[in-house]
Amino acid sequence: MIVERIVSSAEIDSSSSVIEIGPGQGSLTKWIYESKPKRGVLIEIDGRLIQDLKINFPEFQVINEDVCEIHLSKLLQDPKEKFVILGNLPYNVSTKILEHLIEHRDSIDRMVLMFQKEVGERIYSGLRTKEYGRLTLLSQEFFQVEKLFIIGPRSFSPPPKVDSVVISFVKREQALINLEDRRTYDNIIKLVFSSRRKMIRRSLRAFYDEEKLNEIFAKSGVEPSKRPEELTIHEFAELSNVISRM
């Protein structure tokens, strides 16, 4: 069963503190419950489902709220506690939820999440692919990301029109890059991937003259004729750090 594979991939045991996002009617929750974690938290935005979840999973904490409005650190009961997070994320807000979870990564140990396949490819893709972009860099900066398996539409009722993918996120002990200014880095990433067919140099011309651009690329060692999907996360970081020092 798919739900069994998802829970098995999360490696839940008696010491785990688990959050499930969007448990719905509890098909995945049943397997989490049977894994007997130390603690379980169910975050469900649909108020109509709350009472049944409380009845069916009495040992779990049930929260009727939008997960993007929750500061995960406030749910921690111990300074050393970290969450294992599972969920079949709603297609229309999956990127927003993932970005929120990454923002609150200090409260997370690992995650096993399901996405629309198209969104998933933007998370685990590599260099020189059309999917490689801001979401790739953001996810892989803080987590070791692994595609686990694809799920076809027939596995759901009613069936969606697209495939889904289950992805594992294991928190890195240290981020892949060191940044001098996060805002500068974020702005650069947004800028260049908004015009991903342009060379990096052309994208940055909106803010810097030719003399300044020559200095930026000389100090960073980044090839100015490269396009965004050709730059590694380390090259983006170096570019950002050079600009931050100016």
Secondary structure, DSSP 8 states (H G I E B T S, - for coil): -HHHHHHHHTT--TT-EEEEE--TTSHHHHHHHHT--SEEEEE-S-GGGHHHHHHH-TTSEEE-S-GGG--GGGG-SSTT--EEEEEE--GGGHHHHHHHHHHTGGGEEEEEEEEEHHHHHHHH--TTSTT-SHHHHHHHHHEEEEEEEEE-GGGSSS--SS-EEEEEEEE-SS-S---S-HHHHHHHHHHHHHTTTS-HHHHHTTT--HHHHHHHHHHH---TT--GGGS-HHHHHHHHHHHHH-
